[in-house]
Amino acid sequence: MSSTRVIAITGCDSGLGWALAARTAREGLITVAGMYHGTETNAAKELAELCAHPHALDVTDPKSVTTFKEYVMKLLNANPNYTLYAVVNNAGVMMVGDYEWQTSKMIEHTIQVNLLGAMSVVSAFLPDLRREALRSGTKPRIINVASHCGLQPLPGFAAYSASKAGLLGWTKALRHETKPHGLTALAFVPGGFVGTSNIMSNQSAYGTEMLENLDEEQKSIHGKRILTLNTYLGTAPRDCSYNSLRDENITETFMKALTIKNPKELYIVESWRYKFYYSLLKLPLPESVHRWLLNKFLCFPDVY
């Protein structure tokens, strides 16, 4: 693949985003990696060693998005042989707990990062992607990282599921709107990788905040469940180092979505466990059976 193609990826501090940025940089693509924690972290420095371009980015801050976009355009203007090829919306947050437990700040932050943040980034880059399609004849693309929770909402993930379902719906509409201009939009569902990601690193603090913000009646009803779930999630084994995600099936499926000439609308990575449960949940079974399957799939302590 031509090394002159420029890829902008959000949420590259760790986990999936870091793995994707490292993979595209190793492939020789000009990779601009959005870093929420800035460019002085070990994660950013190692990406720079791979010849990626780490740059600070908070997708919820319009000024930060503009500065990130300006940096990408500066690269393009300084190198006439570069082409703006892809924008990858990977930045995401997740908080586990019943909707009633979550504060308005938590709910709004989930939507702002997972959905509105992706929209803000695309709004910034879309005119340039369209112009690039016309100028170079390539098929620039927008890749939105979605989730199985957007396809099948789960208890304890209401706000997260809503944000990812919204992302999927928006991606479909965007795909239809951009096709006449030589662009394409698609969704990438990477499957379960929580154990090799920082996405749950703040769950213990979130659980404490949930409990503290309930009134006395709510605490009497939900308090024990919150503590039980928080203890379980806080002790779940995980490798939270920035470069811990090494699942080649995930990265290679992403590379296929990124490089294939005419990509599909949706790329999904599924373990046998995900495929088994999600296939059953699509069947017209009684709601009680669906609930039992969801509980078996989540494997949470006796919370739901």
C-alpha positions in Angstrom: 0.0 0.0 0.0 1.3 3.5 -0.8 3.1 5.1 2.1 1.7 8.5 1.1 -1.7 7.8 2.5 -2.5 9.7 5.7 -4.6 8.0 8.4 -6.0 10.0 11.4 -7.0 7.9 14.4 -8.6 9.1 17.7 -8.1 7.5 21.1 -4.6 6.1 20.7 -3.4 6.2 24.3 -3.8 2.5 24.8 -5.7 -0.7 23.9 -7.3 -0.8 20.5 -6.4 2.7 19.4 -2.7 2.2 20.2 -2.6 -1.2 18.5 -4.3 0.2 15.3 -1.9 3.2 15.2 1.1 1.0 15.7 -0.1 -1.4 13.0 -0.8 1.3 10.4 2.6 3.0 11.1 4.4 -0.3 10.7 2.6 -0.7 7.4 4.2 2.5 6.3 1.0 4.6 6.4 1.4 8.2 7.6 -0.4 7.8 10.9 -1.6 10.7 13.0 -2.5 9.4 16.4 -4.8 11.4 18.6 -3.6 11.2 22.2 -6.0 12.2 25.0 -3.1 12.3 27.5 -0.8 14.3 25.3 2.4 13.5 23.5 4.8 13.0 26.5 3.6 9.6 27.6 5.4 6.3 26.9 2.6 5.3 24.5 3.0 8.5 22.5 6.8 8.2 22.5 6.8 4.6 21.2 4.3 5.5 18.4 6.7 8.3 17.5 9.5 5.8 17.3 7.4 3.8 14.8 7.3 7.0 12.7 3.7 7.8 13.7 2.7 11.4 14.5 1.2 11.6 18.0 -0.8 14.7 18.7 -3.0 15.8 21.6 -6.7 15.3 21.1 -9.8 15.5 23.2 -12.7 14.7 20.9 -15.2 16.5 23.3 -13.3 19.8 22.9 -14.0 21.7 19.6 -10.7 23.6 19.9 -8.7 20.4 20.3 -10.4 18.8 17.3 -9.7 21.9 15.2 -6.0 21.9 16.3 -5.7 18.2 15.5 -7.3 18.7 12.1 -4.9 21.6 11.4 -1.9 19.5 12.2 -3.1 16.8 9.7 -3.6 19.5 7.0 -0.2 21.0 7.8 1.3 17.5 7.0 -0.6 17.3 3.8 0.3 20.8 2.7 4.0 20.2 3.4 4.0 17.0 1.4 2.1 17.3 -1.9 2.4 13.6 -2.5 0.4 12.8 0.7 -3.3 12.0 0.4 -5.9 12.2 3.2 -7.2 8.6 3.1 -9.0 7.7 6.3 -10.4 9.1 9.6 -10.8 6.5 12.3 -13.1 7.3 15.3 -11.8 5.0 18.0 -12.0 7.2 21.1 -14.4 5.7 23.6 -15.4 5.4 27.3 -17.5 2.8 29.1 -19.1 2.8 32.6 -20.8 -0.3 33.9 -23.8 0.0 36.1 -27.6 0.3 35.9 -28.9 3.5 34.2 -30.4 4.6 37.5 -27.1 4.4 39.2 -25.2 6.6 36.7 -25.0 10.3 37.2 -26.0 12.7 34.5 -22.4 13.6 34.1 -21.5 10.0 33.4 -24.3 9.6 30.9 -23.5 12.8 29.1 -19.8 12.0 29.0 -20.5 8.6 27.4 -22.6 10.2 24.7 -20.2 13.1 24.2 -17.1 10.9 23.7 -18.6 7.9 21.9 -21.1 9.6 19.6 -20.8 13.4 19.5 -17.0 13.3 19.6 -16.9 11.1 16.5 -19.4 13.4 14.8 -17.3 16.4 15.7 -14.2 14.8 14.2 -16.0 13.8 11.0 -17.5 17.3 10.6 -14.0 18.7 10.8 -12.5 16.4 8.1 -15.5 15.7 5.8 -15.0 18.5 3.3 -11.3 17.6 3.0 -12.1 13.9 2.5 -14.6 14.9 -0.2 -12.1 17.1 -2.0 -9.4 14.4 -1.7 -11.8 11.9 -3.4 -12.3 14.3 -6.3 -8.6 15.2 -6.6 -6.9 11.8 -6.3 -9.6 9.4 -7.4 -9.0 7.3 -4.3 -11.9 6.2 -2.0 -11.2 8.0 1.3 -13.1 6.4 4.2 -14.5 7.1 7.6 -14.2 4.1 10.0 -16.2 4.3 13.2 -15.4 1.8 15.9 -18.7 0.5 17.3 -19.5 -2.3 19.6 -21.6 -5.5 20.0 -23.5 -3.5 22.6 -24.7 -1.3 19.8 -26.1 -4.4 18.0 -27.5 -6.0 21.2 -27.9 -3.7 24.2 -26.9 -5.3 27.5 -28.1 -4.6 31.0 -25.6 -2.5 32.9 -24.5 -0.9 29.6 -27.6 1.3 28.8 -25.8 4.6 28.0 -22.9 2.8 26.4 -25.2 0.7 24.2 -27.2 3.8 23.3 -24.0 5.7 22.2 -22.8 2.8 20.1 -26.3 2.1 18.6 -26.4 5.8 17.6 -22.9 5.5 16.1 -24.0 2.6 14.0 -27.2 4.4 12.8 -25.2 7.5 12.0 -22.6 5.5 10.1 -25.2 3.9 7.9 -26.7 7.3 7.0 -23.3 8.8 6.5 -22.4 5.9 4.1 -25.4 6.7 1.9 -24.7 10.5 2.0 -21.1 10.3 1.1 -21.2 7.6 -1.6 -22.1 10.0 -4.4 -18.9 12.0 -3.6 -16.6 9.0 -3.9 -16.3 8.4 -0.1 -17.4 5.6 2.1 -18.2 5.2 5.8 -18.2 1.9 7.7 -18.4 0.5 11.2 -15.8 -1.8 12.8 -16.9 -4.0 15.8 -13.7 -5.4 17.3 -15.3 -7.8 19.8 -14.3 -8.3 23.4 -10.9 -7.0 24.5 -11.6 -5.4 27.9 -8.9 -7.5 29.5 -6.3 -5.8 27.4 -7.6 -2.3 27.5 -7.8 0.7 29.8 -11.5 1.3 29.0 -12.4 -0.1 32.5 -9.5 1.5 34.4 -11.8 4.0 36.1 -14.7 1.6 36.9 -13.9 1.5 40.6 -14.1 5.3 40.9 -17.2 5.3 38.8 -18.9 2.7 41.1 -18.0 4.8 44.2 -19.4 7.9 42.6 -22.6 6.1 41.6 -23.2 5.0 45.2 -22.4 8.4 46.7 -24.9 10.1 44.3 -27.9 7.9 45.2 -30.5 9.1 47.7 -31.2 6.9 50.8 -34.0 5.0 49.2 -32.0 4.2 46.1 -29.1 3.1 48.3 -31.3 0.7 50.2 -32.4 -0.8 47.0 -29.2 -0.7 44.9 -26.4 -0.3 47.3 -25.4 -3.9 47.8 -25.6 -4.6 44.1 -23.4 -1.7 43.3 -20.8 -2.8 45.8 -20.9 -6.4 44.6 -20.5 -5.5 41.0 -17.8 -2.9 41.7 -15.8 -5.4 43.7 -16.1 -8.0 41.0 -15.1 -5.6 38.2 -12.3 -4.1 40.2 -10.7 -7.5 40.8 -11.1 -8.8 37.2 -7.7 -9.7 35.7 -6.5 -7.4 33.0 -3.4 -6.1 31.4 -3.7 -2.3 31.2 -0.3 -1.5 29.6 -0.8 0.7 26.6 0.5 -1.9 24.2 -1.3 -4.9 25.7 -3.7 -5.6 22.9 -2.0 -8.2 20.6 -5.0 -9.9 19.0 -4.0 -10.2 15.4 -7.5 -11.1 14.3 -8.7 -7.7 15.4 -5.9 -5.7 13.8 -6.0 -7.7 10.6 -9.7 -7.4 10.2 -9.3 -3.6 10.7 -6.6 -3.5 8.1 -8.9 -5.3 5.7 -11.6 -2.7 6.3 -9.0 0.0 5.9 -7.3 -1.2 2.7 -9.9 -3.0 0.6 -11.1 -1.0 -2.4 -14.8 -1.4 -1.7 -15.3 -2.1 2.0 -18.5 -3.5 3.4 -20.8 -1.6 5.7 -19.8 -3.5 8.8 -16.8 -5.6 9.9 -17.2 -7.7 13.0 -14.7 -9.7 15.0 -16.4 -12.4 17.1 -15.0 -15.1 19.4 -17.0 -18.3 19.4 -18.6 -17.2 22.7 -19.8 -13.9 21.2 -21.1 -15.6 18.1 -22.9 -18.3 20.1 -24.7 -15.9 22.5 -25.4 -13.2 20.0 -26.8 -15.7 17.5 -29.2 -17.0 20.2 -30.2 -13.5 21.2 -31.4 -12.9 17.6 -33.9 -15.7 17.8 -37.6 -14.9 18.7 -37.4 -16.5 22.1 -39.4 -15.6 25.2 -38.1 -12.5 27.0 -37.4 -14.6 30.0 -35.1 -16.8 28.0 -33.3 -13.7 26.5 -32.8 -12.4 30.0 -31.3 -15.7 31.1 -29.0 -15.7 28.1 -27.8 -12.2 28.8 -27.0 -13.1 32.4 -25.1 -16.1 31.3 -23.2 -14.1 28.7 -22.2 -11.3 31.1 -21.1 -13.7 33.9 -21.5 -11.0 36.5 -22.2 -11.9 40.1 -25.8 -12.2 41.1 -26.6 -8.6 40.1 -29.1 -9.0 37.2 
